Amino acid sequence: MPTKIRLVVLHGYEDEPVGRLVPRDLPDGWQVLEPRGPVELAAGPAWFASDDDGPVESDLVRSLDQLDALLDLLPAEVRVVIGGSSQGGAVALAWALREGPDRRLPLGVFAVNAWLPAPESFAYDPDALARAGTRALVVGSTEDEVVPVQAARSAARYLERGGIDVTWTELGGGHHIDDGAVAALARWLGKLSAADSARTRAD
């Protein structure tokens, strides 16, 4: 019987959750969740507002807590793969890495044209993800004018240094979701599904 997996896709800044990053053909047993960010701005929803110092940390924490509450509603046997583009990818990385007891650790985390926030009010625990066997995909674009590709590379290096299995994909183009990003995600999800199925059979 296929593993029950929820693919949680987080939208970008002032963007609607409309499935632009969701591959057309998902592995058997997968379902998609596209939650809406709790910060309502003039042009659309966001996961956090920004000021001169970067992300408004109270917004970021509120978004992480909202994701915790949403995903805690899922049965324990359901696995989670979480990610997103731009601000959504940054929030997905922060959610997966946030230190805390009894955390729901994801099967996988992905970030497209995103960066790793540097919070002050909580710490990251990459060792927990490494021990859980969480895999990561980080996609950066060489001509991204919003999130420089160096920021995406830095996020990938941080995960790798924490012992996490990271797939790094570098694309041309700017700060948008294109066919290359969706194809990279689809390939990674396929490999992730195959690895999880093999692990389930071994158990």
N, C-alpha and C positions, 0 to 999 in steps of 0.2 A: 504493500500500500504506500502511495507517495507520501513523503513527509509534508506536513502542513507548514507552509512558510508564508509569512506576510512580507511583502515588499513595500516598505514605507518610504514614499518619495516626497521630499520637502521642496516646495517651490522657492523661487528666488525673491529678491527684494521687490515689493510692489507688483508682484506677479500672482496670477490666479493659479490654483492647483488644477491644471487642465491636461495633464498627462503627456506633455511634450517629451519628457525624458523616459517614459515607459516603453520598453521594447514591445513590438507587436506580438511576438510569440514568446510566452513565458514557459518555463518548465512546468510539468504536471504538478498539481497540488499547490501552486502559488496563487495568492490573491493580492491585490494592490490596495493600499491605504494611502490617501493623499490628504493629510490634515491641513488645515488652514492656520497660518500664523496668527497669534493673538493680538498683534499690534496693527491697528487699522490706520493707515496713512492716507493722504489725499488721493493718491493714484492707485491704491490697492493694499493688500495685506502684506505684512512683513513679520519676521521673527524677532527683529529688534530694530530700533532706531539707532542712529549714529550721531555722535557729536565730535568735537575736536580731538577727543581722546580715543575715538574708535567706537565700537559697539557700546550702547548703553547697557551696563551690566545687569541692572535690574530687569530689563527686558529679556536679556539672554537667559537669565535664571528662570524667569517666568515661563519662557518657551520650553526650557528643558524640563521643568516641573510638569508642564502640560503634556509633554510627550511621555513622561513617566506615567502619569495618570492614565493616558490613553492606552499605552501598551500593557499596563498592569491589568487591564480588563481582558486581555487575551489569555486563553488557557495556557497553563504552564508548558504543555507539550508543543505549542506553536512556536516555531523558530522565527526570528526577526532578521531581516536584512534592511538596513536603513541607509539613506543617502539623499543627495540632492545636488542642485546646481547653485553656484554662486553662494548667496547667503544661506540657502538651504543646505548646501554641502558643508559649510562652516558649522552650522548648528548640528548636523548629523555627526560630524567628527567630535564636537564638544560633548554631545549626548553620550556617544559610545565610550569616550575616554573619561568622563567625569567620575571621580573617586567617590565611593560610598558603599555602605554595607548592603548586602542582598540586592545588588544591581542586576537587572536583566541584561545579560551580555549578548550582543548580536552575533549571528552566524557570519555576517559580513557588513561592512560599512564602505560607502563609496562617496566620492566628492568630485564634482566636475567644475572646473574653473572656480575653485574655492580655496580657502586658506584656513589655518588653524587659529582660532581666537586665543588670546592670552589673558585669561580671566584672573582676577585678583581675589575673588571670594570663594573659590573652590580650586581643588587640585586635579590633575590628570593622573590616571593610573594605567598606563599602557601595559604593564606587566599582567594585569587581570585579563586583558584582551588576548595577550600572547598565550597565557595559560589555558584560556578557553578555546584556543584555535581559531579565533576570529581572523578572517581575511579582509584585505582592504584593496580598493581600487581608487587611484587618484589620477585624474585626467587634467592636464594643463594645456593651454593654447598659447603658442609662441607670440601671437599678435594681440593678446588680450590687453585691452586698454583700461580695464577696470580692476582686475585681479592679475597682477603680473605673473608670468609663468614661474618666476623665481619663488613666489609665495606658495604656489602649488607644490613645487619641488621641495620646499622646506617642510611642508606638511608630510609629504611622503617620506622624507628622511627621518623626521621625528618618529613616525610609526615604525620604520625599519629599525631604528636604534632601540626601540622598545621591544623588539623581537617579534613583531607582527609580520605576517606574510603579505607583502605589498606588491601589487601590480601597478607599475607606473606607465602611463600612456601620454605621449606628447603629440599634440595635433597642431596643424596650422590654423590660421583664422583667428577671429576675435572672440569677444565675450558673448557667446550665444550657444544655444544647443543646436548642433548640426548632426547630420547623418553619421559622421565619424564618431561622435561622442556616444550616440545611441547604439551604434554597432559595437563599440568597445565595451559598453555596459552589457550588451546582450551576450557577447563572448564570455565575459567574466562571470556573468550569472550562470551560464551553461556549465562552466567549469566548477563553479561553486556548488551547483546542484548535484553534479556528478560526484564530487568529493563527499558531499553530505550523504548521498545515497550509499556510497561505498562504506562510509563510517557507520551508517545505520545497520547495514547488513552485517558488518563485523561485530557490532554490539549484540 
